Amino acid sequence: MRWVGRPLPRYEDSVLLRGRGRYTADLARGARILRFVRSPVARGRILMVNAPPEVPIITAAVLGDVKPICPRLDRPDYVPVAQPILGHERVTYVGEPIAAVIAETAAEAEDLAEQVTVEIAAETPVVTLDEALAAGAPLVHDAAAQNTLIDAHFETPGIAAAIAAAHQMVEFTFTSGRQAAVPLETRGAVAAFDPASGRVTLSASTQMPHLLRTGIADVLGIPESELRVIAPEVGGGFGQKMPLIPEYVVVVWAARRFACTVAWIEDRLENLTASFHARDQRLHLRGTFDADGRLMALDADVLCNVGAYSSFPVTCGVEPLMALADLPGPYRVPEYRARARAIASNTCPMAPYRGVSRPVITAAMERLMDCAAARLGLDTLEIRRRNLIAEFPYTSVTGVVHDPGSYREAMEAAAEVVDIAQFRARQQTARAEGRWFGLGISVFAERTGPGTPAFAARRMVITPGFERVELIMDPSGFIEARIGSSPHGQGLKTSLAQLIADEIGIMPDEIRVVAGDTDRSPYGWGTFASRSLVIAGGACKLAAATLRERVQMVASQILEAAASDIEIADGRAFVRGTDLGVEVRQLARAAYHQSDRFPAIAETGLSAMATYDPYGTFSNACHMAIVAVNIVTGQVQIEWFVVVEDAGRLINPMIVEGQIHGGVAQGIANALYEEVIYDDAGNVLTGSLADYLVPTTAEIPKIEIHHLETLAEASITGAKGLGEGGTIGAPAAVLNAASDALAPFGIGVFEMPITPQRIMQLLREAQ
């Protein structure tokens, strides 16, 4: 029986659905509670931190020689800035931690924090990109001239000539509002000090346990062996839970200092105002086309408002550098020029968020295609047909290698499902009746499973990428798979169990995947960038193949046959072509209790380890959305959403579709609803879920999913990642659909989220 390709229910869900899962907050029982005192202003000098004598307060002075967080890139255009663990001279954004208090209960900690007062000489902040870049603007960091932390350039030699020879040029500015990840579970940490060993065990809602341990140990100046990090159940990460944060450093420091267990659980206000944001970008785009509608040159100026500090380890370069490298997307771009800048401001720092820059650049490129089609009198499908990559492998103008995919095929399949001709007829009838429908297309490629070669190209001082897996079969024949990746809700454990089961020839429920524990798991990079199934899955396949060979060696000895003649299936090893066989659990027992009989595996036993570090692979998809726009209220209602995706071999189709549904929901939120809004003084106006609009099931339409399968050598399992694809493609489809609906009014949408207020403003401007 083969397990790969079957929609097995997720093994992880049984515990969660019964309410038996353990999240970080569940571990805080009995701990002393830590609460932070945060800056109420966006910019200023700290004059004094005051507290009554009876209030136990932790300040920067109390922390002593704890180092700041200072992530780095090996780039001449990168300006490293140090983030203090607690503010002590200046504050740079509303919500920056300045001090902390500890109490026996959360209520007491809240009361103590309110007794702490901070005197700050407030200064005028720079909040927006325009303010930060204005001549003579105040500098967020003295070292960063013009508030620029990264200024990256790329230019091909023939760009000027290609622009000059243009038959048609399309030029516009596209903006994306700032977003928050809004995980269901906010950030949190419980640090328990062990007086016997002097070690601290930190349980935290994190996506990168090993790197969190490295970062905290470096900042505190302690050996990593003195810190164990565990990621229990994690209620959503989306990138916000990747970086090292000052709060976790303080929690570990306090546990060591007071020799006790200390907990900090973030509330929703903290999460929306002081946890990492994303997406705040502005792109000025020029695309030139020949008379046949072929894109000849692309010229882009990308500005990213990255907030006050750089996130560890990826730095503030993650958004602008990905935009610069990946802007061409699935299209052939002969000539390319781009400038991408990370601009500091007195706002909450940025971190990766599901899709990382690509929802914005994909929306901009797809708007470019629609605008060019209108200018040239081409169908929106036809202009894409003439520009999509069709020959593989394909090396983009920026040197990114696309392995085989189905870019055109996915679009044609989606068009067939939607029946565009039928929709256009319906659209014309509706317009005559004063009803406004639109169809939007989004074609994109998602870089997945990037290994160290991909990250090294960004010149990261800390270069993530590889994954290591250890497999151990115990005397009962069950397998423990220890992985460095750290899942947070994707069903990864189930998918990996299916891969291992097929490779060895046993049942998936005889495999336990251990993750998220720096004491038990090999050093790994965690879960992000749609990488875990590709890289951890590849390492699992390699290790499982080695373990199968070792089981075959034991079986060959017992069955008195050549190891090459031994097959394993359904938990039984047998001699090929005969009914002579033995259960795998019997082989395991013999390997442990009669080890003298098996000298071939004397050193390894029934265990195996493998490391996998690929360049990466591209999945792709086409999204199509049909929307209705109410020109009286400005509301956009999505009637139908179609996805045709190609993620190679689907290890578990049910998990795949769950990932797509969740991603599309977040992409729709990006397009229509979610936006962090600051006032001129740098205060967050969307500090609750009454103001920061997260869509409910009522706003998410039926999502119809179809699958293609392109297998490529870039992934040894045949699987490609797709965890971010829904979020990458959905905004462009929705925005193009809204533009199509509003086309009779001469309106184009070049901003997201496109809220009812903004649509009404566009209608007013169009009279």
Rosetta blueprint (number, residue, H / E / L):
1 M L
2 R L
3 W L
4 V L
5 G L
6 R L
7 P L
8 L L
9 P L
10 R L
11 Y L
12 E L
13 D H
14 S H
15 V H
16 L H
17 L H
18 R L
19 G L
20 R L
21 G L
22 R L
23 Y E
24 T H
25 A H
26 D H
27 L H
28 A H
29 R L
30 G L
31 A L
32 R E
33 I E
34 L E
35 R E
36 F E
37 V E
38 R E
39 S L
40 P L
41 V L
42 A L
43 R L
44 G E
45 R E
46 I E
47 L E
48 M E
49 V E
50 N E
51 A L
52 P L
53 P L
54 E L
55 V L
56 P L
57 I E
58 I E
59 T L
60 A H
61 A H
62 V H
63 L H
64 G L
65 D L
66 V L
67 K L
68 P L
69 I E
70 C L
71 P L
72 R L
73 L E
74 D L
75 R L
76 P L
77 D L
78 Y L
79 V L
80 P L
81 V L
82 A L
83 Q E
84 P L
85 I L
86 L L
87 G L
88 H L
89 E L
90 R E
91 V E
92 T L
93 Y L
94 V L
95 G L
96 E L
97 P E
98 I E
99 A E
100 A E
101 V E
102 I E
103 A E
104 E L
105 T L
106 A H
107 A H
108 E H
109 A H
110 E H
111 D H
112 L H
113 A H
114 E H
115 Q H
116 V L
117 T E
118 V E
119 E E
120 I E
121 A E
122 A E
123 E L
124 T L
125 P L
126 V L
127 V L
128 T L
129 L H
130 D H
131 E H
132 A H
133 L H
134 A L
135 A L
136 G L
137 A L
138 P L
139 L L
140 V L
141 H L
142 D L
143 A L
144 A L
145 A H
146 Q H
147 N H
148 T E
149 L E
150 I E
151 D E
152 A E
153 H E
154 F E
155 E E
156 T L
157 P L
158 G L
159 I H
160 A H
161 A H
162 A H
163 I H
164 A H
165 A L
166 A L
167 H L
168 Q E
169 M E
170 V E
171 E E
172 F E
173 T E
174 F E
175 T E
176 S E
177 G L
178 R E
179 Q E
180 A E
181 A L
182 V L
183 P L
184 L L
185 E L
186 T L
187 R L
188 G E
189 A E
190 V E
191 A E
192 A E
193 F E
194 D L
195 P L
196 A L
197 S L
198 G L
199 R L
200 V E
201 T E
202 L E
203 S E
204 A E
205 S L
206 T L
207 Q L
208 M L
209 P H
210 H H
211 L H
212 L H
213 R H
214 T H
215 G H
216 I H
217 A H
218 D H
219 V H
220 L H
221 G L
222 I L
223 P L
224 E H
225 S H
226 E H
227 L E
228 R E
229 V E
230 I E
231 A L
232 P L
233 E E
234 V L
235 G L
236 G L
237 G L
238 F L
239 G L
240 Q L
241 K L
242 M L
243 P L
244 L E
245 I L
246 P H
247 E H
248 Y H
249 V H
250 V H
251 V H
252 V H
253 W H
254 A H
255 A H
256 R H
257 R H
258 F H
259 A L
260 C L
261 T E
262 V E
263 A E
264 W E
265 I E
266 E L
267 D L
268 R H
269 L H
270 E H
271 N H
272 L H
273 T H
274 A H
275 S L
276 F L
277 H E
278 A E
279 R L
280 D L
281 Q E
282 R E
283 L E
284 H E
285 L E
286 R E
287 G E
288 T E
289 F E
290 D L
291 A L
292 D L
293 G L
294 R L
295 L E
296 M E
297 A E
298 L E
299 D E
300 A E
301 D E
302 V E
303 L E
304 C E
305 N E
306 V E
307 G E
308 A L
309 Y L
310 S L
311 S L
312 F E
313 P L
314 V L
315 T L
316 C L
317 G L
318 V H
319 E H
320 P H
321 L H
322 M H
323 A H
324 L H
325 A H
326 D H
327 L L
328 P L
329 G L
330 P L
331 Y E
332 R L
333 V L
334 P L
335 E E
336 Y E
337 R E
338 A E
339 R E
340 A E
341 R E
342 A E
343 I E
344 A E
345 S L
346 N L
347 T L
348 C L
349 P L
350 M E
351 A L
352 P L
353 Y L
354 R L
355 G L
356 V L
357 S L
358 R H
359 P H
360 V H
361 I H
362 T H
363 A H
364 A H
365 M H
366 E H
367 R H
368 L H
369 M H
370 D H
371 C H
372 A H
373 A H
374 A H
375 R H
376 L H
377 G L
378 L L
379 D L
380 T H
381 L H
382 E H
383 I H
384 R H
385 R H
386 R L
387 N L
388 L E
389 I L
390 A L
391 E L
392 F L
393 P L
394 Y E
395 T E
396 S L
397 V L
398 T L
399 G L
400 V L
401 V E
402 H E
403 D L
404 P L
405 G L
406 S L
407 Y H
408 R H
409 E H
410 A H
411 M H
412 E H
413 A H
414 A H
415 A H
416 E H
417 V H
418 V H
419 D L
420 I H
421 A H
422 Q H
423 F H
424 R H
425 A H
426 R H
427 Q H
428 Q H
429 T H
430 A H
431 R H
432 A H
433 E L
434 G L
435 R L
436 W E
437 F E
438 G E
439 L E
440 G E
441 I E
442 S E
443 V E
444 F E
445 A E
446 E E
447 R E
448 T E
449 G L
450 P L
451 G L
452 T H
453 P H
454 A H
455 F H
456 A H
457 A L
458 R L
459 R L
460 M E
461 V L
462 I L
463 T L
464 P L
465 G L
466 F L
467 E E
468 R E
469 V E
470 E E
471 L E
472 I E
473 M E
474 D L
475 P L
476 S L
477 G L
478 F L
479 I E
480 E E
481 A E
482 R E
483 I E
484 G L
485 S L
486 S L
487 P L
488 H L
489 G L
490 Q L
491 G L
492 L H
493 K H
494 T H
495 S H
496 L H
497 A H
498 Q H
499 L H
500 I H
501 A H
502 D H
503 E H
504 I H
505 G L
506 I L
507 M L
508 P H
509 D H
510 E H
511 I E
512 R E
513 V E
514 V E
515 A L
516 G L
517 D E
518 T L
519 D L
520 R L
521 S L
522 P L
523 Y L
524 G L
525 W L
526 G L
527 T L
528 F L
529 A L
530 S L
531 R L
532 S H
533 L H
534 V H
535 I H
536 A H
537 G H
538 G H
539 A H
540 C H
541 K H
542 L H
543 A H
544 A H
545 A H
546 T H
547 L H
548 R H
549 E H
550 R H
551 V H
552 Q H
553 M H
554 V H
555 A H
556 S H
557 Q H
558 I H
559 L H
560 E L
561 A L
562 A L
563 A H
564 S H
565 D H
566 I E
567 E E
568 I E
569 A E
570 D L
571 G L
572 R E
573 A E
574 F E
575 V E
576 R L
577 G L
578 T L
579 D L
580 L L
581 G E
582 V E
583 E E
584 V H
585 R H
586 Q H
587 L H
588 A H
589 R H
590 A H
591 A H
592 Y H
593 H H
594 Q L
595 S H
596 D H
597 R H
598 F L
599 P H
600 A H
601 I H
602 A L
603 E L
604 T L
605 G L
606 L L
607 S E
608 A E
609 M E
610 A E
611 T E
612 Y E
613 D L
614 P L
615 Y L
616 G L
617 T E
618 F E
619 S E
620 N E
621 A E
622 C E
623 H E
624 M E
625 A E
626 I E
627 V E
628 A E
629 V E
630 N L
631 I L
632 V L
633 T L
634 G L
635 Q L
636 V E
637 Q E
638 I E
639 E E
640 W E
641 F E
642 V E
643 V E
644 V E
645 E E
646 D E
647 A L
648 G E
649 R L
650 L L
651 I L
652 N L
653 P H
654 M H
655 I H
656 V H
657 E H
658 G H
659 Q H
660 I H
661 H H
662 G H
663 G H
664 V H
665 A H
666 Q H
667 G H
668 I H
669 A H
670 N H
671 A H
672 L H
673 Y L
674 E L
675 E L
676 V E
677 I L
678 Y E
679 D L
680 D L
681 A L
682 G L
683 N L
684 V E
685 L L
686 T L
687 G L
688 S L
689 L L
690 A L
691 D L
692 Y L
693 L L
694 V L
695 P L
696 T L
697 T L
698 A L
699 E L
700 I L
701 P L
702 K L
703 I E
704 E E
705 I E
706 H E
707 H E
708 L E
709 E L
710 T L
711 L L
712 A L
713 E L
714 A L
715 S L
716 I L
717 T L
718 G L
719 A E
720 K L
721 G L
722 L L
723 G L
724 E L
725 G H
726 G H
727 T H
728 I H
729 G H
730 A H
731 P H
732 A H
733 A H
734 V H
735 L H
736 N H
737 A H
738 A H
739 S H
740 D H
741 A H
742 L H
743 A H
744 P H
745 F H
746 G L
747 I L
748 G L
749 V L
750 F L
751 E E
752 M E
753 P L
754 I L
755 T L
756 P H
757 Q H
758 R H
759 I H
760 M H
761 Q H
762 L H
763 L H
764 R H
765 E H
766 A L
767 Q L
